[in-house]
């Protein structure tokens, strides 16, 4: 088996899928890429048994065939080879010889028959959405996913499909993000939970444009197709918590602040907060917002004030500043609106304006005020 491929093009394609490979795997073959040539098309597959990613590219070749090549050494060598055609020669013992303009490199490949088979796309239901739409949904929800393996349902993003649109929900029990798009429609009402790792990989592989993407799923797996890139991942088999009950129906007090100013003030004040809670107390009176943080153990204290628009009674409420900073980043508007009620009830954060076909709502639980 022999083929010729551009070194920079191969590296670019491999970088899209190399994130799948875990450093310390149980099966040594999972540290390899599977190269498969069929009719002058090369497809490269990487898997960790939970997630499979595949890219396709055109190459020059006369024969079909397949081989497994160790990923790390291949990536390391390609990063150091200038853009030029590379010739891959694979013999019947799976020894791989790579020839460049002025070099020759050898690496021992493995038998491709030992590479895990990818799940079949049986009984799938699908819907289409734009690449930028899915990318935005991932970016706006992924940060709120829980890392607690004892609650597996929260370690992924909940996809809720209906004929009206698609909702993406993520929560770690301290905060919740719900993002809805009405420009994507499913044929029926359905839901499933997608783990964090494959979504992170998609984030790096998808372009931020209006390319159409096909998302399909069955009871165990999710399949995402974009051009020459494919991803398959196992869904989380758990029940997502009933998030609708925690979203307050009526928070009467409305606070509007400049997003960048608020974020920067929180960053400065948070330096002086207790490192285990990141607690910052907000005191809102009239058109002034005061932020205060302290760490009693070290006698640290930080205070700042800024102007705001506020409609409601005077209020003192505390939040985790780190959570607020992350959540504010998900809002794309100059100003953000916070809806509050009492110091013990969840606060809502929303952009002051929503783009057409989008709806973003974020919820954050308050902390106990330590007076």
N, C-alpha and C positions, 0 to 999 in steps of 0.2 A: 504494500500500500504506500502510495506516495502522493503528496500534494504540495502546492505552492501557495503561500498566503502572505499578505502584507503584515509586517511585524507590528506597526502601530494600530492597524485595524483589529488585529487579533487581540492585542493588549486591551484596547478600548472595550471590546466585547467581553473579554474575560473579567475585566474589572466590574462590569455590571452584575456578574453572578458570583464572584469570588467570596462575597460576604456570607454566602450560605454555609461555606465550609467551616466547621468548628476546628479549633486548634487541637484539642485532645479528644479524639473520637474513639469509640470502642472498636469499630471496624477500620483497619488501615486503608481499605479501598475508598472510604469516604473522604480521604485526603486527596483524592484524584479528581480530575475532570474526565468525563467520558467524551471522547472525540468520535463523531460518527459521520462518515461521508456517504451521501446518497445523491447521485446525479449532479455532481459538481457543487453540491451544497454541503457545507460543513455545519453540523449542529453540535454545540458543546453543552454538556449537562453537568450541574453540580447539585448535590443533595446532602442533607443531614438526617434523612429518613422522615423528617416532619415536613420539610419544605424542599421543593424541587424547582430549580430555575434552568431555563434553556434559552440559548441564543442561537440564531442562525446567520450564516454569512456565505457569500460566494467565494469559492476557491478554484484554483486550476487543478484538476485531477483527472486521471483516466479510469481509475478503478474505485469501486465502493469498498468500504471496510470500516472497522472501528477498533479503538484502542483506549486504554486508560492511562493518562499521564499525570504524574505527581504535580499538584497545583502550585505548591510553594516555590519549587525550583524553577518551574516554567515561568511564573509571574516575575520572580526575581531576575531571571535572565532577560525577559522581554523588556523590563523597565530600563535595562542598560544597553539595549541594542537600538541603534539609530534606525529611522524609518527606511526599510528596504524589504525586498521580497525574501522570504525564508522558505527553504525546501525541507519538508519533513519526510524522512524515509523510515518506514516501520517494517521490520522483518517478521518472520513467522513466530519468533520467540518474544515478540512485543518490545524489542529493543528499539528505541527511538533515536534517530540521528538527525540533528537540525543543522543545516548548512546555511551560512550567511555569506555576504560578499567576501569577507576575509577571515571566516572562522568556521569551526566545526565543533558541535557540542553533542555529547551523548548522554542519554538518561534511560534508565530501565523502566519501561512501561509495565502495565499489568493486564491480565486477561479481562477483556470487557464483559465476558459472560458472568463474572462475579459481581458486576455493578448492580445495585438494587434496581428493580423495575419500577417505573413510575406508575402511580395510580391511574386507572382508566377513567375517562370522563363519561361514565354511564349515568343515565337518568338525570341529566343536568337541566337546570332551569337557568336562563340567562337574561341579562339586561345590558343595555349599552349606556355608556356615559363618556364625557370627554376626559382626556388625560389630565388636563388642568383641574377639572372638577374633582376627580378622585384624589389628586395630589393635595388640593386645598383641604379636602375632608380629612385626609391623613394628618396633615400638618396642624389642623385646628383641634384634633382630638387626641393624638398620640401621647402628648405630654401628661395627660390626666389619667393614663392607664396605670393600674396598680402593679407593684412589683411583688406583691404578697402571694407566694405560691400556695398558701393555705386556702386562698379564695380564688380558685382558677378562673371562675367566670369573669372576674374583674381584671384579669391579666391580658385582656384583648379589647378590641373595639367592637361594639355591638352594632351590626348592620340591621336596620329595620326597614323592610321593603313594603311599599304599597303602590297602588295605581296612581296615587297623587304625587309620589316622590320617594326619595330614599333618605332615611335618617341615620346618622352615625352618632353613637353615644359612648362616652368613656367616663369611668369614675373610679376613684380609689377610696371612696367612703368619706373623704374630707372635702372633695370638690367634684363637680360633675360638668361635663361639656356635652351639649346636644347641638348638632349641626345638621340642618336639613337642606336638601337640594330638590327643587321641583322640576329641574330640567332633565332628570333621569327618572324613568318609570319602569316599574316591574310589572309583570303580567298578573302576579297574584300577591297577596299579603303573606309575608314570610319573614324569618329572622334567623340570624346565626352570629357566632362570635369568632372574629379573626384574631389570631395571636399577634403579639407585638413585633416579633422578629421579621416575619414576612412583610409586614406593612413598612417597617424600616427599610427593607431591601427594595420594595416598590418605590419608596420615596426617592431613592437614589437612581432607580432605573427609568422612571417615567419622565418624559419631557413636559415642560410647562407650556403646553399648547393645546389646540382644539382637536388633536387626533382622536379618532373614535377608539374606545377600548371596550372589549367584550368581557364582562364579568359573569361567570357562570358558577353554579354550585350544585352539589348534591348533599346527601345527608352527612357525609364525612369530610368532603374536600371543597376548597375554593379554587377556581381556575381563572387566571387573568391573562388575557392575550392582548399584546400591543405590538403590531408589526411583526418583527422577527424575534421578539422577546416573549417568553411564556413563563408564568409562575404557577405552581400548584402548591397548596399548603393544606395541612390537616386543620380542620376547625376544632375549636375548644368544645368539648362535650360537657356542657354545664348549663345551668339556667341563669340567665342574666337577672340581677335584682330588679324589682319593679321600681324603676327610677321615677316614674311619673308621680308617685305619692310624695316624694321629698321636695318637688318643685313647688314653692309657695304660690298660691293662686293670686294673692293680693298683698303686695308689699307697698304700702302707701307713700313712703318717703322716697323722693327722687333726688339723686345727687349727680350733677354733671361736672366732670373735670377734664382738663387737658391731659390726654393719655401720656404723652412723653414727659411732661412735668411731674405728673403723679408717679410714674414709674421711676424716674430719676431720684425723686425725693424718697421713695420707699427704699431704693438701693442704698442711699446715704444713711438713712435712719436705721436700716436693718443691720448695719455694721455693729451697732451698739446693743442689739437685742440678744436675748438668751439664745445660744446656738442650738439648743435642742427644740425650742418651740418657734423661733423666728417671730415672736409675737410683737406686733406693732398695734398700738391703740389709736383709733381714729376718733377725734372729738369734732363733731360738726355743729357749728352754731352760725345761723344766718348765712353769710356768704364766705365763711372762713372754715377751712379744714385744717385741723392740727394733727400731726402725727408724732407719737411718742414711743420710744422703745427704751428698755433698760435691762441690764443684766446685774442683778443684785449681788451675785457672787463676786463680781469683779469691780463693782461700783461704776459700771459704764452707764451712760445715759445719752440719748440723742433726741432732739426735738426739732420739728420744722413746721412751718405753716404755709399754706398757699390759698389762693382765692378759688372759689367754686360757685356753682349755682346750686342752691339747695332749696327744696320745697318740702318742709316737714318740721316736726318738733326737734329740739336739740337732742343729740344722740351721742352716746359714747359706746363704741363697739370695737372689738379687737379681732384681728385676722393674722394668719401666717403670711408674712410679707413675701416670702419666696413664692408661695402659691399665687398671690395677687400679681406679682411681677410677671410670672409665666402666663397667667391668664390674660393680662393686658396685652401681651405680645400677640395673642390670637385675634385681637380686634384690629381691623385695618383702618379705623377711622381716626380723625384727629382728636375728637373728644369721645369719652365713654360715659355711659350712664350706669349708675349703680342704683338698684332698688332695694331699700332696706325697710325693716319694721321695728324689731326690738333687738337688744343686745344678744339675745339667745337664739334668734331665728336666722336661717340662712339668708345670705345676701345674693342678689342676682347682678351679674355684669353683662351689659349688652353694648354693641356698637351703637352710636347715635343714629347711624344710617345703615341699612342693609342693602346689599346689591340685589338686583332683581333675581328672583328664583333662589335666594339663599336666606337662611334664618339661623342665626347663631345665638345660643343662650348658654351662659356659664353660671354655675352656682358654687358658692364657697361657704363652708360652715364656719361660724365664728369661734373664737377661743374664749375661755373664761377670763374675764378681766381680773387681774390681780391688783386690787387697789391697795 
